[in-house]
């Protein structure tokens, strides 16, 4: 940041839950319709889509609870002045 003309830089971690859906079905739909999985499935046949859907649902199942399917997410908030 300094070499780009920025100073007084500070950063802090930010942790929160990423809610993928209100239940396992909607979270799986979201995961298959957005992002990198959706792009990979663009030209996939029905059998491949069904296999991927089952695998994604199985992977998300441990994160399903009464308040939806939630994954822990983390990022850094970086602030600086020029």
Beta strands, then each sheet from edge to edge (+ up, - down):
strand 1: 7-21
strand 2: 64-65
strand 3: 68-81
sheet 1: 1+ 3- 2+
end
